[in-house]
């Protein structure tokens, strides 16, 4: 899901765009909280080092905003360059809010790909996931072999420990007596 908030290829719907805007607000709230805590800890003054996390979070918000805006314009059948409409004084932000937040995208495929949620889009995602699974198959096999070898090693150690306990602690009738303090 987070992959939809980065990159400039493809299309997203209004719901995803609004979710991106909500994510931006949450990130900015976290940034303001970090700044407030750092100012409180340093006698109400913000130093340069306490501003670094806030600047990084702000840059993350800019990337998310531009990315979702470009993809939303793609859904409307327009170039991503329309995003720069936001810089027009007075009307730019309002125009962008109305067009991206409330106007529907084009029906069917356009120059930027299939619409979000379509069968072609799902098939493309299924192919991408299958490619990722095929590429990670060798790593998964290595991981499985490692875990199997680790399980054999632990089982062997436990068996050796149990044999030591029973051979050194033979009691009445050849049965092992309990060894206290060990499990």
N, CA and C of each residue as an Amber inpcrd file, in Angstrom:
protein
   549
   0.8200000  -1.1910000   0.0000000   0.0000000   0.0000000   0.0000000
   0.8660000   1.2570000   0.0000000   1.9450000   1.2510000   0.7860000
   2.7890000   2.4500000   0.8420000   3.4720000   2.7350000  -0.4800000
   3.6260000   1.7130000  -1.3180000   4.2430000   1.9180000  -2.6150000
   3.4460000   2.8670000  -3.4960000   2.1640000   3.0110000  -3.2250000
   1.3420000   3.9260000  -4.0060000   1.6210000   5.3830000  -3.6670000
   2.2900000   5.6290000  -2.5600000   2.5710000   7.0010000  -2.1510000
   3.9300000   7.4910000  -2.6200000   4.6490000   6.6530000  -3.3530000
   5.9740000   7.0230000  -3.8580000   6.0400000   6.6710000  -5.3320000
   6.8260000   7.3820000  -6.0810000   6.9480000   7.1370000  -7.5120000
   5.9280000   7.9450000  -8.2860000   6.1380000   8.0190000  -9.5870000
   5.2990000   8.8850000 -10.4090000   4.6520000   8.1400000 -11.5700000
   4.6500000   6.8220000 -11.5350000   4.0710000   6.0100000 -12.5970000
   2.6990000   5.5210000 -12.1730000   1.7840000   5.4360000 -13.1140000
   0.4900000   4.8280000 -12.8650000  -0.5670000   5.8090000 -12.4110000
  -1.6340000   5.2300000 -11.8820000  -2.8100000   6.0060000 -11.5040000
  -3.2660000   5.6040000 -10.1120000  -3.8890000   6.5320000  -9.4090000
  -4.5510000   6.2250000  -8.1360000  -5.9140000   6.8980000  -8.1310000
  -6.8020000   6.3730000  -7.3380000  -8.1470000   6.9310000  -7.2310000
  -8.2300000   8.0070000  -6.1560000  -9.4320000   8.5630000  -6.0380000
  -9.6480000   9.6330000  -5.0510000  -9.4220000   9.1490000  -3.6280000
  -9.8690000   7.9300000  -3.3210000  -9.7120000   7.4090000  -1.9570000
  -8.2500000   7.3010000  -1.5500000  -7.4220000   6.8170000  -2.4500000
  -5.9930000   6.7100000  -2.1590000  -5.3700000   8.0820000  -2.0230000
  -5.8210000   9.0330000  -2.8480000  -5.3000000  10.4030000  -2.7470000
  -5.6500000  11.0030000  -1.3810000  -6.9060000  10.8290000  -0.9500000
  -7.3030000  11.3400000   0.3620000  -6.5350000  10.6290000   1.4810000
  -6.2950000   9.3440000   1.3350000  -5.5020000   8.6060000   2.3200000
  -4.0850000   9.1680000   2.3940000  -3.5170000   9.5150000   1.2470000
  -2.1930000  10.1440000   1.2210000  -2.1920000  11.4860000   1.9440000
  -3.2510000  12.2630000   1.7580000  -3.3390000  13.5540000   2.4390000
  -3.4570000  13.3650000   3.9520000  -4.2120000  12.3380000   4.3600000
  -4.3130000  12.0240000   5.7900000  -2.9620000  11.5860000   6.3420000
  -2.2260000  10.7950000   5.5720000  -0.8880000  10.3740000   5.9800000
   0.0320000  11.5780000   6.1600000  -0.0700000  12.5380000   5.2740000
   0.7350000  13.7600000   5.3760000   0.4080000  14.5040000   6.6670000
  -0.8670000  14.6310000   6.9700000  -1.2700000  15.3270000   8.2070000
  -0.7260000  14.5920000   9.4260000  -0.8040000  13.2530000   9.4240000
  -0.2940000  12.4800000  10.5620000   1.2200000  12.6410000  10.7080000
   1.9350000  12.6120000   9.5880000   3.3870000  12.7910000   9.6370000
   3.7420000  14.1690000  10.1710000   3.0270000  15.1960000   9.7320000
   3.3030000  16.5450000  10.2220000   2.9740000  16.6780000  11.7120000
   1.9330000  15.9980000  12.1720000   1.6160000  16.0280000  13.6100000
   2.7280000  15.3770000  14.4180000   3.2570000  14.2660000  13.9240000
   4.3810000  13.6150000  14.6040000   5.5880000  14.5470000  14.6200000
   5.8490000  15.2100000  13.4950000   6.9680000  16.1380000  13.4290000
   6.8240000  17.2950000  14.3980000   5.6340000  17.8440000  14.5040000
   5.3990000  18.9440000  15.4310000   5.5480000  18.4570000  16.8730000
   5.0910000  17.2410000  17.1480000   5.2560000  16.6730000  18.4910000
   6.7310000  16.4900000  18.8230000   7.5230000  16.0080000  17.8600000
   8.9650000  15.8470000  18.0780000   9.6060000  17.2000000  18.3530000
   9.2330000  18.1940000  17.5710000   9.7820000  19.5380000  17.7740000
   9.3830000  20.0850000  19.1430000   8.1270000  19.8850000  19.5210000
   7.6660000  20.3630000  20.8200000   8.3910000  19.6970000  21.9760000
   8.6080000  18.3830000  21.8670000   9.3290000  17.6730000  22.9230000
  10.7800000  18.1140000  23.0030000  11.3890000  18.3450000  21.8400000
  12.7930000  18.7700000  21.8590000  12.9160000  20.1840000  22.3950000
  11.9410000  21.0340000  22.1150000  11.9880000  22.4030000  22.6380000
  11.7480000  22.3990000  24.1460000  10.8710000  21.5270000  24.6020000
  10.5800000  21.4450000  26.0370000  11.8070000  20.9480000  26.8000000
  12.5250000  20.0060000  26.1910000  13.7020000  19.4480000  26.8490000
  14.8680000  20.4240000  26.8570000  14.8630000  21.3920000  25.9650000
  15.9970000  22.3150000  25.8580000  15.5980000  23.7450000  26.1930000
  14.7770000  23.9150000  27.1770000  14.3850000  25.2410000  27.6680000
  13.7640000  26.1110000  26.5840000  12.8010000  25.5840000  25.8680000
  11.9880000  26.3220000  24.9040000  12.7780000  26.9280000  23.7460000
  13.8600000  26.3220000  23.3410000  14.5840000  26.8160000  22.1750000
  14.8800000  25.6360000  21.2470000  14.6690000  25.8320000  19.9650000
  14.9120000  24.7840000  18.9780000  16.3080000  24.9580000  18.4010000
  17.1310000  23.9510000  18.5710000  18.4740000  24.0060000  18.0090000
  18.4570000  23.4210000  16.6000000  19.5660000  23.5670000  15.9020000
  19.6610000  23.0540000  14.5380000  19.5190000  21.5600000  14.4740000
  20.0660000  20.8500000  15.4670000  19.9770000  19.3870000  15.4320000
  18.5620000  18.9000000  15.7170000  17.7870000  19.6510000  16.4800000
  16.4130000  19.2260000  16.7440000  15.5060000  19.5030000  15.5470000
  15.9520000  20.3190000  14.6160000  15.1650000  20.6200000  13.4290000
  15.3700000  19.5770000  12.3260000  16.4360000  18.7950000  12.3960000
  16.7370000  17.8260000  11.3350000  15.6010000  16.8120000  11.1570000
  15.0910000  16.1740000  12.2210000  13.9770000  15.2350000  12.0070000
  12.7440000  15.9150000  11.4140000  12.4800000  17.1530000  11.8280000
  11.3240000  17.8730000  11.3060000  11.4910000  18.1560000   9.8140000
  12.6850000  18.5460000   9.4020000  12.9530000  18.8120000   7.9840000
  12.8230000  17.5260000   7.1760000  13.3390000  16.4120000   7.6990000
  13.2270000  15.1350000   7.0010000  11.7670000  14.6920000   6.8660000
  10.9870000  14.8780000   7.9150000   9.5690000  14.5310000   7.8440000
   8.8330000  15.4380000   6.8620000   9.2180000  16.7120000   6.8280000
   8.5980000  17.6370000   5.8820000   8.9220000  17.2230000   4.4460000
  10.1690000  16.8300000   4.1770000  10.5460000  16.3740000   2.8370000
   9.7860000  15.1030000   2.4530000   9.5770000  14.2150000   3.4220000
   8.7840000  13.0200000   3.1700000   7.3600000  13.4050000   2.7700000
   6.7960000  14.3890000   3.4470000   5.4470000  14.8590000   3.1170000
   5.4040000  15.4640000   1.7210000   6.4280000  16.1990000   1.3330000
   6.4710000  16.7910000  -0.0090000   6.5050000  15.6920000  -1.0600000
   7.3280000  14.6630000  -0.8350000   7.4130000  13.5640000  -1.7960000
   6.0640000  12.8570000  -1.9200000   5.4190000  12.5910000  -0.8050000
   4.1170000  11.9180000  -0.8310000   3.0910000  12.7850000  -1.5470000
   3.0910000  14.0840000  -1.2700000   2.1180000  14.9870000  -1.8820000
   2.3150000  15.0780000  -3.3940000   3.5460000  15.2510000  -3.8350000
   3.8110000  15.3570000  -5.2680000   3.4920000  14.0310000  -5.9590000
   3.9080000  12.9350000  -5.3650000   3.6810000  11.6260000  -5.9710000
   2.1920000  11.3230000  -6.1190000   1.4310000  11.5230000  -5.0650000
  -0.0030000  11.2360000  -5.1470000  -0.7010000  12.2250000  -6.0750000
  -0.2550000  13.4650000  -6.0790000  -0.8490000  14.4450000  -6.9910000
  -0.6120000  14.0850000  -8.4470000   0.6110000  13.7030000  -8.7790000
   0.9340000  13.3270000 -10.1600000   0.1250000  12.1010000 -10.5760000
   0.0590000  11.1030000  -9.7080000  -0.6950000   9.8870000 -10.0470000
  -2.1900000  10.1850000 -10.1770000  -2.6670000  11.1000000  -9.3680000
  -4.0950000  11.4700000  -9.4500000  -4.3810000  12.2130000 -10.7500000
  -3.4690000  13.0990000 -11.1720000  -3.6340000  13.7590000 -12.4660000
  -3.5690000  12.7270000 -13.5870000  -2.7320000  11.7180000 -13.4510000
  -2.6940000  10.6480000 -14.4380000  -4.0570000   9.9580000 -14.5140000
  -4.6950000   9.7470000 -13.3800000  -6.0130000   9.1220000 -13.3640000
  -7.0380000   9.9970000 -14.0730000  -6.8340000  11.2810000 -14.0440000
  -7.7390000  12.2160000 -14.7290000  -7.4010000  12.3440000 -16.2070000
  -6.3390000  11.6430000 -16.6640000  -5.9560000  11.6840000 -18.0690000
  -5.0740000  12.8700000 -18.4120000  -4.4690000  13.4790000 -17.4090000
  -3.6350000  14.6590000 -17.6160000  -2.1920000  14.3560000 -17.2590000
  -1.3070000  15.1820000 -17.7390000   0.1090000  15.0480000 -17.4300000
   0.3550000  15.3950000 -15.9640000   1.4150000  14.8200000 -15.4110000
   1.7830000  15.1220000 -14.0250000   2.2420000  16.5590000 -13.8360000
   2.5980000  17.2250000 -14.9270000   3.0230000  18.6200000 -14.8390000
   1.8930000  19.5300000 -14.3490000   0.6620000  19.0620000 -14.4330000
  -0.4600000  19.8330000 -13.9170000  -0.3420000  20.0430000 -12.4030000
   0.4850000  19.2510000 -11.7570000   0.6630000  19.4140000 -10.3110000
   1.1180000  20.8320000  -9.9640000   1.9000000  21.4380000 -10.8590000
   2.4250000  22.7770000 -10.5830000   1.3420000  23.8420000 -10.5600000
   0.1060000  23.4730000 -10.8700000  -1.0330000  24.3810000 -10.7590000
  -1.1770000  24.8800000  -9.3160000  -0.7090000  24.0880000  -8.3680000
  -0.8400000  24.4520000  -6.9580000  -0.0860000  25.7370000  -6.6280000
   0.9110000  26.0940000  -7.4320000   1.7030000  27.2870000  -7.1480000
   1.0600000  28.5790000  -7.6580000  -0.0820000  28.4880000  -8.3370000
  -0.7860000  29.7060000  -8.7480000  -1.3880000  30.3650000  -7.5110000
  -1.1420000  31.6430000  -7.3200000  -1.6770000  32.3130000  -6.1270000
  -3.2110000  32.2790000  -6.0950000  -3.7240000  32.1190000  -4.9220000
  -5.1490000  32.1230000  -4.5920000  -5.9200000  30.9360000  -5.1580000
  -5.8340000  30.6670000  -6.4330000  -6.6880000  29.6560000  -7.0440000
  -6.0390000  28.2900000  -7.1520000  -4.7170000  28.2080000  -7.1550000
  -4.0270000  26.9560000  -7.4170000  -4.3650000  25.8430000  -6.4410000
  -4.2910000  26.1220000  -5.1540000  -4.5820000  25.1060000  -4.1420000
  -6.0320000  24.6740000  -4.1680000  -6.9270000  25.6370000  -4.3800000
  -8.3570000  25.3090000  -4.4410000  -8.6460000  24.4560000  -5.6730000
  -8.0530000  24.8490000  -6.8120000  -8.2290000  24.0830000  -8.0560000
  -7.7640000  22.6410000  -7.8600000  -6.5790000  22.4890000  -7.2660000
  -6.0320000  21.1500000  -7.0810000  -6.8980000  20.3280000  -6.1350000
  -7.3610000  20.9210000  -5.0680000  -8.2130000  20.2100000  -4.1180000
  -9.4900000  19.7150000  -4.7960000 -10.1150000  20.5710000  -5.5950000
 -11.3610000  20.1750000  -6.2610000 -11.0950000  19.0980000  -7.3020000
 -10.0700000  19.3220000  -8.1410000  -9.8350000  18.3770000  -9.2320000
  -9.3440000  17.0210000  -8.7340000  -8.4300000  17.0120000  -7.7780000
  -7.8680000  15.7470000  -7.3180000  -8.7330000  15.0710000  -6.2660000
  -9.3900000  15.8500000  -5.4320000 -10.1410000  15.2750000  -4.3310000
 -11.5790000  14.9380000  -4.6340000 -12.1690000  15.5890000  -5.6450000
 -13.6010000  15.4000000  -5.8520000 -13.9870000  14.9580000  -7.2680000
 -13.1650000  15.2010000  -8.2630000 -13.4950000  14.8120000  -9.6400000
 -13.0380000  13.3830000  -9.9100000 -13.8750000  12.6300000 -10.6290000
 -13.5260000  11.2350000 -10.9030000 -12.5020000  11.1380000 -12.0150000
 -11.8470000   9.9900000 -12.0690000 -10.8490000   9.7330000 -13.1000000
 -11.5000000   9.3190000 -14.4060000 -10.6790000   9.1410000 -15.4350000
 -11.2040000   8.7160000 -16.7260000 -11.6000000   7.2490000 -16.6650000
 -12.6370000   6.9100000 -17.4180000 -13.0860000   5.5150000 -17.4770000
 -12.1660000   4.7310000 -18.3960000 -11.8470000   3.5190000 -18.0130000
 -11.0210000   2.6510000 -18.8470000  -9.5670000   3.0680000 -18.8610000
  -8.8140000   2.4060000 -19.7240000  -7.3830000   2.6910000 -19.8380000
  -7.1680000   4.0680000 -20.4530000  -6.0850000   4.7070000 -20.0350000
  -5.6630000   5.9430000 -20.6940000  -4.1600000   5.8340000 -20.9350000
  -3.5160000   6.9330000 -21.2720000  -2.0820000   6.9110000 -21.5900000
  -1.2260000   6.4890000 -20.4070000  -1.7690000   6.5040000 -19.1990000
  -0.9820000   6.2400000 -17.9950000  -1.2780000   4.8730000 -17.3880000
  -2.0590000   4.0570000 -18.0940000  -2.2970000   2.7050000 -17.6240000
  -3.7600000   2.4310000 -17.3300000  -4.0310000   1.2290000 -16.8060000
  -5.4080000   0.8650000 -16.4760000  -5.8660000   1.5840000 -15.2110000
  -7.1750000   1.7290000 -15.0510000  -7.6750000   2.4010000 -13.8470000
  -7.4080000   1.5710000 -12.5950000  -7.3350000   2.2250000 -11.4530000
  -7.1250000   1.4840000 -10.2070000  -8.2840000   0.5210000  -9.9520000
  -7.9460000  -0.6950000  -9.5330000  -8.9540000  -1.6890000  -9.2100000
  -9.4600000  -2.4880000 -10.3950000  -8.9300000  -2.2550000 -11.5920000
  -9.4000000  -2.9870000 -12.7650000  -8.7560000  -4.3690000 -12.8220000
  -9.3180000  -5.2360000 -13.6620000  -8.7870000  -6.5890000 -13.8110000
  -7.3800000  -6.5560000 -14.4000000  -7.1340000  -5.6310000 -15.3480000
  -5.7910000  -5.5280000 -15.9400000  -4.7750000  -5.1020000 -14.8930000
  -5.1710000  -4.2210000 -14.0040000  -4.2690000  -3.7630000 -12.9480000
  -3.9630000  -4.9090000 -11.9870000  -4.9950000  -5.6770000 -11.6350000
  -4.7850000  -6.8150000 -10.7410000  -3.8920000  -7.8620000 -11.3830000
  -4.0790000  -8.0990000 -12.6780000  -3.2360000  -9.0710000 -13.3790000
  -1.7890000  -8.6070000 -13.4010000  -1.5680000  -7.3150000 -13.6070000
  -0.2080000  -6.7740000 -13.5820000   0.4320000  -6.9320000 -12.2160000
  -0.3340000  -6.6920000 -11.1650000   0.1880000  -6.8660000  -9.8090000
   0.4630000  -8.3320000  -9.5120000  -0.4130000  -9.2300000  -9.9850000
  -0.1830000 -10.6600000  -9.7890000   1.1060000 -11.1030000 -10.4780000
   1.3480000 -10.6000000 -11.6880000   2.5880000 -10.9330000 -12.4050000
   3.8070000 -10.3930000 -11.6650000   3.6920000  -9.1930000 -11.1290000
   4.8140000  -8.6150000 -10.3850000   5.1120000  -9.4180000  -9.1240000
   4.0780000  -9.8270000  -8.4210000   4.2570000 -10.6300000  -7.2080000
   4.8560000 -11.9900000  -7.5520000   4.3940000 -12.5970000  -8.6580000
   4.9380000 -13.8920000  -9.0720000   6.4140000 -13.7540000  -9.4220000
   6.7850000 -12.6570000 -10.0710000   8.1940000 -12.4280000 -10.3930000
   9.0360000 -12.2580000  -9.1450000   8.4900000 -11.5660000  -8.1540000
   9.2180000 -11.3820000  -6.9010000   9.3690000 -12.7170000  -6.1810000
   8.3270000 -13.5420000  -6.2150000   8.3900000 -14.8440000  -5.5450000
   9.3990000 -15.7570000  -6.2350000   9.4340000 -15.7090000  -7.5620000
  10.3840000 -16.5430000  -8.2910000  11.8140000 -16.0970000  -8.0080000
  12.0180000 -14.8200000  -7.9040000  13.3550000 -14.3040000  -7.6160000
  13.8010000 -14.5890000  -6.1960000  12.8550000 -14.7050000  -5.2880000
  13.2270000 -14.9610000  -3.8980000  13.1950000 -16.4420000  -3.5610000
  12.8930000 -17.2950000  -4.5330000  12.8240000 -18.7370000  -4.2780000
  14.1390000 -19.3040000  -3.7960000  15.2450000 -18.8560000  -4.3890000
  16.5560000 -19.3520000  -3.9820000  16.8550000 -18.9310000  -2.5480000
  16.4960000 -17.6990000  -2.2050000  16.7280000 -17.2230000  -0.8340000
  15.8570000 -17.9990000   0.1530000  14.6130000 -18.2780000  -0.2290000
  13.7360000 -19.0330000   0.6580000  14.2690000 -20.4380000   0.8700000
  14.8160000 -21.0550000  -0.1880000  15.3870000 -22.3920000  -0.0550000
  16.5910000 -22.3670000   0.8710000  17.4410000 -21.3370000   0.7280000
  18.5810000 -21.1990000   1.6320000  18.1070000 -21.0440000   3.0660000
  17.0580000 -20.2560000   3.2560000  16.5190000 -20.0440000   4.5920000
  15.9470000 -21.3380000   5.1510000  15.2250000 -22.1000000   4.3280000
  14.6760000 -23.3800000   4.7720000  15.7930000 -24.3540000   5.1540000
  16.8460000 -24.4210000   4.3270000  17.9720000 -25.3020000   4.6400000
  18.6400000 -24.8890000   5.9500000  18.8130000 -23.5910000   6.1560000
  19.4280000 -23.1040000   7.3860000  18.5790000 -23.4890000   8.5920000
  17.2670000 -23.2830000   8.5020000  16.3900000 -23.5950000   9.6310000
  16.3730000 -25.1010000   9.9150000  16.3920000 -25.9180000   8.8690000
  16.4060000 -27.3670000   9.0730000  17.7060000 -27.7960000   9.7550000
  18.8230000 -27.2570000   9.3090000  20.1170000 -27.5780000   9.9260000
  20.1560000 -27.1030000  11.3740000  19.6110000 -25.9340000  11.6360000
  19.5660000 -25.3940000  12.9980000  18.7060000 -26.3000000  13.8890000
  17.5580000 -26.7570000  13.3740000  16.6830000 -27.6330000  14.1600000
  17.3830000 -28.9670000  14.4560000  18.1100000 -29.5150000  13.4640000
  18.8660000 -30.7490000  13.7110000  19.9240000 -30.5440000  14.7850000
  20.6120000 -29.4220000  14.7400000  21.6690000 -29.1210000  15.7090000
  21.0910000 -29.0200000  17.1180000  19.9860000 -28.3190000  17.2690000
  19.3420000 -28.1790000  18.5870000  18.8530000 -29.5310000  19.0850000
  18.2440000 -30.3320000  18.2180000  17.7660000 -31.6610000  18.6190000
  18.9170000 -32.5450000  19.0640000  20.0450000 -32.4820000  18.3580000
  21.2190000 -33.2700000  18.7240000  21.7710000 -32.8280000  20.0820000
  21.8320000 -31.5340000  20.3200000  22.3160000 -31.0290000  21.6000000
  21.4080000 -31.4620000  22.7440000  20.1030000 -31.4200000  22.5090000
  19.1650000 -31.8340000  23.5560000  19.2900000 -33.3340000  23.8370000
  19.4560000 -34.1160000  22.7730000  19.5950000 -35.5700000  22.9560000
  20.8770000 -35.8810000  23.7160000  21.9730000 -35.2090000  23.3920000
  23.2280000 -35.4230000  24.1000000  23.1030000 -35.0160000  25.5620000
  22.4440000 -33.9190000  25.8290000  22.2560000 -33.4750000  27.2110000
  21.3890000 -34.4590000  27.9800000  20.3770000 -35.0040000  27.3450000
  19.5080000 -35.9670000  28.0140000  20.2670000 -37.2660000  28.2730000
  21.0860000 -37.6920000  27.3380000  21.8870000 -38.9060000  27.5330000
  22.8740000 -38.7260000  28.6760000  23.5030000 -37.5500000  28.7820000
  24.4250000 -37.2870000  29.8870000  23.6900000 -37.3350000  31.2090000
  22.4960000 -36.7520000  31.2550000  21.7370000 -36.7170000  32.5020000
  21.2910000 -38.1080000  32.9200000  20.8520000 -38.9340000  31.9810000
  20.3570000 -40.2620000  32.3450000  21.4880000 -41.2270000  32.6400000
  22.6270000 -41.0960000  31.9590000  23.7260000 -42.0300000  32.2180000
  24.4180000 -41.7260000  33.5370000  24.5120000 -40.4830000  33.9270000
  25.1870000 -40.1310000  35.1750000  24.2610000 -40.2340000  36.3680000
  22.9800000 -40.3020000  36.1040000  22.0300000 -40.2870000  37.2130000
  21.1910000 -41.5560000  37.2470000  21.8370000 -42.7070000  37.1360000
  21.0520000 -43.9410000  37.1830000  20.7440000 -44.2500000  38.6320000
  19.5290000 -44.5800000  38.8610000  19.0920000 -44.8110000  40.2280000
  18.6100000 -46.2270000  40.4000000  17.6880000 -46.4140000  41.2790000
  17.1590000 -47.7240000  41.6060000  16.4540000 -48.3100000  40.3980000
  16.8030000 -49.5230000  40.0170000  16.1560000 -50.2080000  38.9080000
  16.6100000 -49.7060000  37.5550000  17.7130000 -48.9730000  37.4440000
  18.2140000 -48.4890000  36.1760000  17.4630000 -47.2860000  35.6520000
  16.5120000 -46.7990000  36.4340000  15.7760000 -45.6170000  35.9920000
  16.5350000 -44.3760000  36.3860000  16.3590000 -43.3510000  35.5830000
  17.0570000 -42.0870000  35.8540000  16.3920000 -41.3750000  37.0000000
  17.2120000 -40.8280000  37.8700000  16.6680000 -40.0350000  38.9370000
  16.5590000 -38.5840000  38.4580000  15.6690000 -37.8200000  39.0030000
  15.5220000 -36.4420000  38.5520000  16.7450000 -35.6060000  38.9140000
  17.1260000 -34.7460000  38.0290000  18.2280000 -33.8180000  38.2570000
  17.5950000 -32.4590000  38.5340000  17.7720000 -31.9820000  39.7500000
  17.1300000 -30.7280000  40.1430000  17.9130000 -29.5360000  39.6030000
  17.1660000 -28.5310000  39.1770000  17.7680000 -27.3150000  38.6720000
  17.9810000 -27.3430000  37.1790000  17.6780000 -28.4610000  36.5150000
  17.8250000 -28.5530000  35.0680000  16.5130000 -28.9800000  34.4700000
  16.2510000 -28.5290000  33.2980000  15.0280000 -28.9190000  32.6050000
  15.3850000 -29.5790000  31.3230000
